[in-house]
Amino acid sequence: MIYRERAPRLASRAFVQVRAPMGAFDCTLGNVSSGGARLLGVPEGKLNIGDWVDISVAGQHHPAEVRWHFDDTCGLMFESPLSDYQITQILGRGAGY
């Protein structure tokens, strides 16, 4: 079995806008890494596992796939890994988008 080291998850409370197949909504970024993120406060019925969404935060747009979903929380995998600069911009932007 091959083990890959997970990218570190960095805590965040940045506000993000999500464009999803079932409509757009605002929520909070719970954590972020180069490969993905956790969303908090996802409205009921807005996301399904496998959906592709566009996350808007700190003037950036990041396509991502919903990999898991539980209650009002979900995990995303970015289409392309984020750079250190992009993560710094997100983390430096605690509010607004």
N, C-alpha and C positions, 0 to 999 in steps of 0.2 A: 504494500500500500504506500502511496506517495503522499507525504504531508507537505502542505504549503504553509508557510508562516503567514498568519493574518496580518494585514496592515493595522497599525494601531488606530483605535477609535478615539477620536478627540471630542470631548464634551462640547456641546453648543446649545444655545437657546436662540439661535437666529430665526427670525420669521421668514417664511418662504411662501411663494405662490406656486401652486401645483396646477398644471393643465393636464387633465386626464380624460379618457374616453367618456366618462360619465359627467364631465363638467369641471370647471376650475374651482379651486378653494384655497384658503389660507390655512397654514398650520405651522408647527414649530419643528425645527431640525434638532433632534435630540442628540445625535452625534454624527460625525462625518469622518471618513477615511478616504484614501485615494481611490478605493474601489467602490464605495457605496455610502449609504447614510441610513439613519433611522428617522422616520417621521413620527411626530406625536400630535395627537388631536385631529386625526383623520376623520372626517364626517362619515357616519354610517352609510354604506351603500355606494360610496364614491370610488373605491378601488377593489380590484380583484387580483389575485396572484396571476402573473403573466402579463398584466397591463403594462403598456409603455406610457410613460409620463414625461413631462418636461418640467424641471424644477427651476424656478427663477429666484435668485438670491444674489445680493451684492452686485447687481448689474450683469450677472452671468446667467446663462441658460444651460442646463445639463440634462440631456435625455437619459432616462434610467428605466430599468425594468423592476416591477414589484416582484420580489422573491418570496416574501412571507407577509402575512397579515394576521393580526390578532387584536380584537377589540378596536381601539382607536390608534393603534400603533402598527407601522409596517416597516419592512426593510427593503432597501433599494440597492440595485447594482447598476453603477453608471455604465453607459455605453462605452465611454473612453475614460481611463483613469484620470483623476484630477492631479494637477501638478502641485508642488508645495506652495507655489505662489497663489494658485486658486484657493487652496484650503486656507491659507493665511488671510486672504480677502474675505472669505466666508466667516471665519472665526473673529475677525476684526469688526464684523458687521452684526452686532448683537440684535439690532432691531431694524425693521424696514427692509425694502427690497427695491 
